[in-house]
Each structure stands twice: as structure tokens, then as C-alpha cells.
Amino acid sequence: MSDAERNIEPKDTAVNQQFARFYEIVRILRGPLGCPWDREQTADSLKGFLLEEAFECIDAISNQDSEHVAEELGDVFLIAAMIGYVYEQSGHFRVERVFRDIGDKLIRRHPHVFGVAEELDSAAVKRQWDEIKIDVEGKNAKQSLLDKVPRGFSPLEAAYRLQRQAAKVGFDWSEQSAVVRKIREEVAELETEIDGGNQSRIEQEVGDLLFSVVNLARKLEIDPTLALHHSNEKFRRRFAHVEREMHANQRQMSAEQQERMNQLWNEAKQREG
């Protein structure tokens, strides 16, 4: 056992106490005298909440709001702990195993820290990490470079990561302007298919257009998932302004009021600058 391994015994008793308290609350909520809503949840029903809380945490980080980050991290921990306890209740595994396994993995994949001390740059650490997964842990080497992208990712995230993997071996657009031209090409092809009325082909062209837009975001070094998240939040803010003003003037939100709603939308847009 290295000196680093000897020194990993928990030292912050406040963290230990608060985590134990937090986990006991989760157990009570899921218990027979707990909350009906919490007891009804399954791992499957909690998946969406895990994504939702992660994005809310990301939003707080982007806004540099440390107080909000602390709150949202708590929500992320809550959903993760709830999912873990669901599996514990069903007898699949105990939550303590989750922490034991990730701790063992971190030690195993950082031999330069927990083994013989060695100076490595981040690129060398990443190579070592991948080698340990295959040579030590026996995980199968990927048959294709694209196999590194999990199929469970959202389509937007998958598109971004597939393109990044392909770019690593030089399969990429040489410049941003070429991707812009490709987007224009995809728009033209989509318009042709819309005129043709074949829904299946229209769907394919919409997918190709979205894929190309993701490519442009990547070339601009922008994470498309985060960019779209910010646009979604912007839409929420502006639409909320439209709703407030329409209700304040006792106007019904309807297609007949589209001109006024557009005016209010532009007003909200100008306020944001």
C-alpha cells in the first residue's frame, strides 16, 4: 500500500455526518412511512429527473452563481442516491458498493498517484487510463473508434461526440466555411423534399441538417447541447414576458393575437440586449 493509499481515510467528520444524515433521509422517504411520491418512483421514472437536475446545475455553473450551484448539486446527489437506493431495495446491489467500486476504480486508474509517484501530463494520464481499462480490468477494446460513444446518449450529444471521435483521425472538415456551405446544401435538399411531400425523406433531411449544424458548433468549439440549453432558457424568459403582458392586458394567448405576441417577443428581446 502506497503512502497515498494510507492517507485516504476520511478526515472531514462534518462531511461524513451530513452524508449519513442525507442518506438516512432518503431511506425514510422510500420507507413504508415515507412519502407516497418517493415510494412510487423507479429507476426508470427518475432518469428524466437526473438529466433535468444536471442541466440545472450546469446552468448555475454557467451563471457563476455559487449559491445556486450548491443547491443544484444537492439535487443531483438526491436523484443519484434515490436511484441507488431503488436498486438496493430491489436486492440488486447495496449503495455502499457504488462508493466502494468507484473508490477502487479511481485508485486503480491513478497508479501515478496511489502507486509509484510519477510525473505525467494530462495526455499521458488519459492514455494510461484507457490502457488500464483494457489490460488490467479486461474491458473489451473498441472495434470501432465510434464505439466509444455510448448509444444511450441523447441524439444531440451523440452527434457531437461521434464527430469529435472521427475528427481525431483526420476525418473532418478543413475549415468552418466548408461546414457553413454544407448547411446551406442540406437546407436546399430539405426544401426539395418538403416540396416532394415524402415524410420519411423529409425526416432524413431534417436529421442531416441538424447533424451539420452540430458539426459547425463543434468547429466553433461550442458544445451544442449547452448552446441549445441556453437557447431554451432564453425562449422561456421571452415567452414568459409575452404571457405576463398578455395576461396583464386581459388578452387571450391565441393565433388571432399573434401580431401582438410578436411585438411583445421583440420587446423582451430588446430588453435582453
C-alpha positions in Angstrom: 0.0 0.0 0.0 1.4 3.4 -1.0 1.6 6.4 1.2 -1.2 8.0 -0.8 -3.5 5.0 -0.2 -2.7 5.1 3.5 -3.8 8.7 3.6 -7.3 8.3 2.1 -9.1 7.5 5.3 -11.9 10.2 5.7 -10.8 13.2 7.8 -13.7 15.6 7.4 -16.2 14.3 10.0 -18.7 17.0 9.1 -19.0 15.7 5.6 -19.4 12.2 6.9 -22.1 13.2 9.3 -24.0 15.2 6.8 -23.8 12.5 4.2 -25.0 9.9 6.7 -27.9 12.2 7.6 -28.8 12.8 4.0 -28.8 9.1 3.1 -31.0 8.3 6.1 -33.5 10.9 4.9 -33.6 9.1 1.5 -34.1 5.8 3.3 -37.0 7.3 5.3 -38.6 8.9 2.2 -38.5 5.5 0.4 -39.6 3.6 3.5 -43.2 2.4 4.4 -43.9 5.5 6.5 -42.3 7.8 3.9 -43.6 9.9 1.1 -46.0 8.3 -1.3 -44.5 10.1 -4.3 -40.9 9.0 -3.4 -42.0 5.4 -2.8 -43.7 5.2 -6.2 -40.5 6.2 -8.1 -38.5 3.7 -10.1 -35.0 3.9 -11.6 -36.7 4.4 -15.0 -39.0 7.2 -13.8 -36.1 9.0 -12.2 -33.9 9.1 -15.4 -35.5 12.3 -16.7 -35.0 14.0 -13.3 -31.3 13.1 -13.4 -30.9 14.9 -16.7 -33.1 17.8 -15.6 -31.1 18.4 -12.4 -27.8 18.0 -14.2 -28.7 20.7 -16.7 -30.0 23.0 -13.9 -26.6 22.6 -12.2 -24.8 23.3 -15.5 -26.9 26.5 -15.8 -26.0 27.6 -12.3 -22.3 27.0 -13.1 -22.6 29.0 -16.3 -24.2 31.8 -14.4 -21.3 31.7 -11.8 -24.0 31.5 -9.1 -22.2 29.6 -6.4 -25.2 29.5 -4.0 -27.4 28.1 -6.8 -24.6 25.6 -7.7 -24.6 24.3 -4.1 -28.4 23.9 -4.2 -28.4 22.2 -7.6 -25.5 19.8 -6.7 -27.7 18.7 -3.8 -30.5 17.9 -6.2 -28.1 15.9 -8.4 -26.9 13.9 -5.4 -30.5 13.4 -4.3 -31.6 11.8 -7.6 -28.4 9.7 -7.8 -28.9 8.5 -4.2 -32.6 7.8 -4.8 -31.8 5.7 -7.9 -29.1 3.8 -5.9 -31.5 3.1 -3.1 -34.2 1.8 -5.5 -31.7 -0.8 -6.6 -30.7 -1.6 -3.0 -34.4 -2.1 -2.1 -34.9 -4.5 -5.1 -31.8 -6.5 -4.0 -29.6 -5.8 -7.0 -26.8 -4.1 -5.1 -26.2 -2.0 -2.0 -25.3 1.7 -2.3 -22.1 1.2 -0.4 -20.9 -0.9 -3.3 -21.3 2.1 -5.6 -18.9 4.1 -3.5 -16.5 1.2 -2.9 -16.3 0.4 -6.6 -15.7 4.0 -7.7 -13.1 4.4 -5.0 -11.3 1.2 -6.1 -11.5 2.3 -9.7 -10.0 5.7 -9.0 -7.1 4.2 -7.1 -6.6 1.5 -9.8 -6.6 4.0 -12.7 -4.3 6.5 -10.9 -1.2 4.4 -10.3 0.9 7.6 -10.7 -0.8 8.9 -7.6 -1.6 5.8 -5.5 1.3 3.7 -6.7 4.8 4.7 -7.6 4.8 8.5 -7.9 5.3 9.6 -11.5 5.2 12.9 -13.3 2.7 12.6 -16.2 1.0 15.2 -18.3 -2.8 15.0 -18.8 -2.5 13.3 -22.2 -0.3 10.6 -20.8 -2.8 10.1 -17.9 -5.6 9.7 -20.4 -3.6 7.0 -22.4 -2.8 5.2 -19.1 -6.4 5.3 -18.1 -7.5 3.7 -21.4 -4.7 1.1 -21.2 -5.7 0.1 -17.6 -9.4 -0.4 -18.7 -8.3 -2.9 -21.3 -5.1 -4.5 -19.8 -6.0 -4.6 -16.1 -9.8 -4.5 -16.0 -10.3 -6.7 -19.0 -12.7 -4.4 -20.8 -13.0 -5.1 -24.5 -11.1 -2.8 -26.8 -13.5 -0.9 -29.0 -13.8 -2.4 -32.5 -14.5 1.0 -34.0 -13.4 4.4 -32.9 -17.1 5.4 -32.8 -17.9 2.6 -30.3 -16.5 4.9 -27.7 -19.7 6.9 -28.0 -22.5 5.2 -25.9 -25.7 4.6 -27.9 -27.6 5.7 -24.8 -26.6 9.3 -25.3 -29.2 11.8 -26.5 -29.0 12.1 -30.3 -27.7 15.7 -30.0 -24.9 14.7 -27.6 -24.1 11.5 -29.7 -23.8 13.6 -32.9 -21.3 15.9 -31.2 -19.2 13.1 -29.8 -19.3 11.0 -33.0 -17.9 13.9 -34.9 -15.2 14.6 -32.3 -14.1 10.9 -32.5 -13.9 11.0 -36.3 -12.0 14.3 -36.2 -9.3 12.7 -34.0 -8.2 10.6 -37.1 -8.4 13.5 -39.5 -11.9 12.7 -40.8 -13.1 16.3 -40.5 -13.9 19.5 -42.4 -10.8 21.5 -43.2 -12.4 24.8 -42.3 -15.6 26.3 -40.8 -16.7 27.9 -44.1 -17.0 24.4 -45.6 -19.4 23.4 -42.9 -21.5 26.5 -43.5 -21.7 25.6 -47.2 -22.8 22.1 -46.2 -25.6 23.5 -44.0 -26.8 25.6 -47.0 -26.7 22.4 -49.1 -28.7 20.5 -46.5 -31.3 23.3 -46.3 -31.7 23.2 -50.1 -32.1 19.4 -50.1 -34.7 19.7 -47.3 -36.7 22.2 -49.2 -36.7 19.9 -52.2 -38.0 17.0 -50.1 -40.6 19.2 -48.5 -41.9 20.1 -52.0 -42.0 16.3 -52.7 -44.1 15.6 -49.7 -42.4 12.3 -48.7 -42.4 12.4 -44.9 -39.7 9.8 -44.5 -37.3 11.6 -46.8 -38.1 14.9 -45.1 -37.2 13.4 -41.7 -33.9 12.1 -43.1 -33.0 15.6 -44.4 -34.0 17.3 -41.2 -31.6 14.9 -39.4 -28.8 15.7 -41.9 -29.4 19.4 -41.4 -29.2 19.0 -37.6 -26.1 16.9 -37.8 -24.4 19.6 -40.0 -25.4 22.3 -37.5 -23.8 20.3 -34.7 -20.7 20.0 -36.8 -20.5 23.7 -37.2 -20.9 24.2 -33.4 -18.0 21.7 -32.9 -15.8 23.5 -35.4 -16.5 26.8 -33.5 -15.6 25.0 -30.2 -19.1 25.3 -28.9 -20.9 22.4 -27.1 -24.2 22.2 -29.0 -26.0 20.7 -26.0 -25.1 23.6 -23.8 -25.8 26.1 -26.6 -29.3 24.6 -27.2 -29.9 24.6 -23.4 -29.1 28.3 -23.2 -31.4 29.0 -26.2 -34.2 27.0 -24.5 -33.8 29.1 -21.3 -33.8 32.3 -23.4 -37.0 31.1 -25.1 -38.6 30.5 -21.6 -37.7 34.0 -20.4 -39.0 35.8 -23.5 -42.2 33.7 -23.7 -42.8 34.3 -20.0 -42.7 38.1 -20.8 -45.3 37.6 -23.6 -47.6 35.7 -21.2 -47.3 38.3 -18.4 -48.0 41.2 -20.6 -50.9 39.5 -22.4 -52.5 38.5 -19.1 -51.9 42.0 -17.6 -53.8 43.4 -20.5 -56.5 40.7 -20.3 -55.7 39.4 -23.8 -56.0 35.7 -24.7 -53.0 33.8 -25.9 -54.2 32.7 -29.3 -53.2 32.7 -33.0 -55.5 35.7 -33.5 -53.2 37.7 -31.2 -50.0 36.6 -33.0 -49.1 40.1 -34.1 -49.3 41.5 -30.5 -47.4 38.5 -29.2 -44.7 39.0 -31.7 -44.4 42.7 -30.6 -44.0 41.6 -27.0 -41.5 39.0 -28.0 -39.4 41.6 -29.7 -39.8 43.8 -26.7 -38.4 41.1 -24.5 -35.5 40.5 -27.0 -34.6 44.2 -26.9 -34.6 44.3 -23.1 -32.1 41.5 -23.0 -29.8 43.4 -25.4 
